[in-house]
Amino acid sequence: MVRIASRGGARLRALPGISAGILSAVLAALPLPAAAQSADSFPARPIKILVPYAPGGATDIIARIVAAKLTDSFGQSVLVENRPGASGNLALEAVAKAPADGYTLFVGNVSTNTINENTFAHQLQIKPSRDLVGIAKLVEIPHIIATTAGFPADSVADLIALAKKDPGKINYASAGLGSYPHLDMEKLQKAAAITLTHIPYKGGAGQMIPAIIAGEAPVAFLNLSSALPHVRSGRMKAIATTAPSRLTELPNVATMAEQGFPGIGTNAWQGMFAPAATPKPIVDKIYRSVAAILSNSQMKEQLSKQMLDVTLSSSPAQFQQLVEKETHAWGDFLREAGIRIE
């Protein structure tokens, strides 16, 4: 009688008259566990990337660029699906609950994957830092304070003066409750002792921009990738940048620090995630493919022209550590500021 452990860890029941050689042959024919075999054959069918905003914003832009290149490198279609709503939480929860096989991915940012865990702790059915695993930090984007072209303020000081003259009369746009454009403006209001009225847009920059241009919500912290074409066309105006120094693209626009408000404004990153239980070999394979795409000099130049600065993480583990660190940091800020989304 022979007892031989199966590849999955279970033991085959010994059977009289069956030799060890026959049992070994049977075991050799058994399929390997998913974690062991999946990386070699992955992907064997199309991959879906969920984006938590409407088309047109920076998260959507980088997701579509990477998806197109992954399609080429994998030989399988990599499709982008926009699923806006609930400040990105609809897409977050959908990915966290998807099969952990690498075929459902997520491209999000500092709002969806570090801030939301704190601001929506009582509404979320998941915990992003636990239920999703970071694959790669992709790009980082400087922000500006953007206004409607005809808005009567050309600086932060002008904005503050207008807000103090008519408290609560000026609307500002954000990518949703608890998003970093919302929290950055909360920081500015607190620092400047002013009151503005918050108008959240669930579709992110894709919905914020028309609202700013139309004057519906004439002020916002907005990523430069989405805003720059409209600033150049004269449909919007930049009155401050969040970058450490003046931007080559906007040499006449002073930084927040120059205007007396250092540390206010987020230069936000975009990153790729998968469900937390996705086998590490698959996560690593996706990372290597993404890294090859973003390390290409022509790709870097193309993204730079869209104000998307490649800041690729050195590994999935490094990106996951960044996510966890920033999740704690934003939690500390929100508690100190007394901000909570009900």
N, C-alpha and C positions, 0 to 999 in steps of 0.2 A: 504494500500500500504506500502511496506517495502523497505528500502534501507540499504544494508549491504555491508561494504567494503570487497573486495576480498582479498585473501592472498597476492597477488602481489601488492596491493596498489590501484588498479583500483576499481571503484565502479560498482556493478551490477545495471542495470536499474530496477527500481521497476516495477513489473507486477501486474495488478489487479487480485485479487482472489488467489494470491500465498501467503501462510502464512509464517511468519518468521521461523517457524519450518521446513518447506519444504526447504526454502532457506538455512538455516543452514546446513541441511543434504546434500544439493548439494555442498556447500562450503567445507564440510568435506571430500567429495569425490574427490575434485580437488587436483592435484599434488602440493606439496610444491614447492616454488621457488628453482632453482638449488643450490643456496648458502646454503639453509637450509637443503636440503636432500642429497647433493652429498658426504659429508664426511662419512656418515654411509655406503653408498654403494660402495664407492671408495676403491680399483679399481675394476671395473667390466669387464675389458678387459686388454690386454697387454699394458705396458708402454714402451715408447722409450726414451732413453737417448742419446742425440747428444754429440759427442766429437769433438772438432774443429781441431784435429790433426790426423795424421796417427797412426796406432797401434804401441805400443812399448814404448811410453813415459810415464811419470808419470801421466799425466792427464788421459790417456787411462787405465793405470794400476788400479788407484783408482776407476775409473768409473766402471770397470768390476768387481772388488771385491765387491763394494757396490751393483751393479746390481744383482749379484748372490745371495747375502743375502736378498735383497729386494724381489726377486722372492720367496724365502722360506717364508718370513714373510707375504707377501701379498697373496700368493697363485695364483698369476698371473705372467706371464712372464714379466721380465724387460730386455729389449734388448738394447744393445749398438750399435749405428751407428756412424762410423767414417766419418766425413764430413770435410776434411781439405781444406784449401784454403783461400786466402785473409787475412792472419794473424789471422785466426779464425773467421773472420767476416761473412763468408758464414753460418756457423753453428749458430752464434749469431743471425743473422737476421732471420734465419729460425725458431728458437725457439721463438723469440720475436713476430713473426707474426702467430705463431701456435695458435690453440684454447686454451683458458685459462681454461683448465679443469683438469690439472694435468697429462695428458697422454703423454705430450711431455716435457721433462726436459733437462737440460744442465749441464754438468760438465766442468767448465772452471777454469781460474786462474787469477792471478793479471794482466797478460797481456791482456787477452781477456775482462775482466770485469772492469778494472780500467784504464789501459793505452790506449787501443784502442779508448775509447770515446774521448780522447784528440788528439791522433795522426791522427785519421781518421775522425775527426769531419765533414769534407766536403765530405767524401765519404760514410759514413754510412747513411743508411736510417732510422736508429733507434738511440736511446740513451740508452746504456745498463743500466745505473743506474736508468733510469726512466722506461724502457720498459721490464725489467726483475726484478724479486723479488728474493732476496737471501733466500734460504731455510736453508742451513747449510754450515759453513766453515768445511772442512773435515780434511785435513792434511797440514802440512808444511814441506818443504824440503830444507835442506842446499844445497848450490851450490859450485862448484869448478871451477877453470880455468883448463880445460882439454886440452891436446895436443896430437898429434900423438906420438906414442911410441918413434920414432927416432928423434923427434923435438929437435934441439940443444939449448934448454933452460930448466933449472931445477928450475927456480924461476921467479918472476915477474921482477926482475932487469935484468935477462938474456933476457927476452922477450923484455923489453924496449931497451936494447942495440942492439938487432937484428933489431928492428923496426927503430931505429935511423940510423943504418948503411944503411938500404935499405928501405926508406920511401915508404909505399904503396905496398910493395912486398909481405907482409904476409897477407894471407886471414884469416878471422875469420867467423865462422858460427853463425847463429842465428835461432830462430824459426819463423822469419819473420820480416818485417819492423815494428818497433815500439814495438816489444816484449821486455821483460825485459833483455834477453841475449844480444839483440842489444843495448839497452840503457845503460846497465851496462858497456859494452865495450866502448861506447861513453864517459861515465864518466871517464873510465881509460885513454882513449886516451887524453882527455882534461887535466886530472891531470898530466899525464906523458909527455905531449907535443910530442906525437907520432902519426903516421898515419898508420892505417891498412885498408885493403879493405874488405868491408862487403859482405858476401854471404848469403842471406836469404834462408831458406828452409821452404816451406809452410807446410810440414808434421811434424814440430816440432822435438823432440829428435829422433823420429823414422827415420828421414832422416838425421839429423845432425850427428848422431853417425857414420854411414858408411862413411860420408864425412870426418870426423875427422880421423878415422882409416886409410882411404885411402890417407890422406894427401892433399885432394882437398881443404879443409879449415881446416888447422891443429891446430887452436886455437879456443876456445869458452868458454863462461860461460855456464855450463851445470849442471842440477840438479843431485845430487849424487845418487838418486834412479836409474836413467837411466845409469849413468856412472860407478858406483862402480864395477859391474861385469867385465867390460872391463878394468878397472884399475887393478883389481886383476889378470886378465888373461894376463896382459902385453901388451894388444893391444892399450891401451891409458895410458897417464901419467897425474897425478895431480900435478900442480905447486903452487896452492894456494887454500884455502877454504874461503868461505864467513861467516863461523860460528863465533860466538863471541870468541870461544876458540878452540883449536885443537880437531879434531874428534877422537874418540876411534878407528874408522875404518881406519884412516889415520894419525897415531900419528907423522909421520915424515914430514907431509906437513904443512907448516906454514900458518897462517891466513893472510888475506889481511892486517889487522891491524898490525900484526907483520912485514909485509914487507913494511910498510910505507904508506898504502892506506886504512885507516879506513873509514868505511861507504860506500865503493864501493862494490857492489854485493848484490843481493836480495835473501833472504831466502823465497822462494815463497810458497804461499798457493794455494790449490785447493779447489773449492767449488761447491755446487749444486744450481741451479737456476731454476725458472719456469717463464712463461709469467706473466707480472705484474698484470694482472687482475684475476689471479687464486684465487679462493675463499680462504680466510684465513683458514677455517676449513680443507681444503685439504692440504694447505701448512703446517699447524701444524701437520697433521697426517703423512705426509711424514717425517717431521723433527723428530717426535717421533720415527719412525721406524729406521731412519738413526742413531739417537742418541743411540738407543738400540744396534745397530750393532757395532758402534765404541766404545761404553763404555765397551764392552766385553773384559776381560783381555787377552784372547787368541787371539782375533783379533788385539788388540794393539800390542801384541808381534809379531804376524805375519807381521804386517805392519812395525814395527820397524826394523825387519830384512831386509826389502826392503828400509830402510832409509826414510820411510814415518811416520812422527811423528804426531799422532792424536792431533789436536788442535780444537776440536769441539766447535763451538759457543754455547753460553748458550741458544740462541733462534734465530729464523729467524730474528727478529727485530735487535738483536745485530749484526748479520752478515751483514744485510743491511746497518747499520750505518758504519761498517768498510769499506764496499765497497764505500760508498759515501765519507767517509773521505779520503781514498786512491786515489779515482778519483780526488779529489781536489788537493791533494799533488803532484801527478804525473803531473797534469796540470801546477802547479806552476813551477816544475822542467823543463818541456819542454819549457815553455815560457822563463825562465831564460837562458836556454841553446840554445834557438833559433832553436830547432828541430821541424820540421813540415814535415809530409809525404804528398807529392803532388800526 
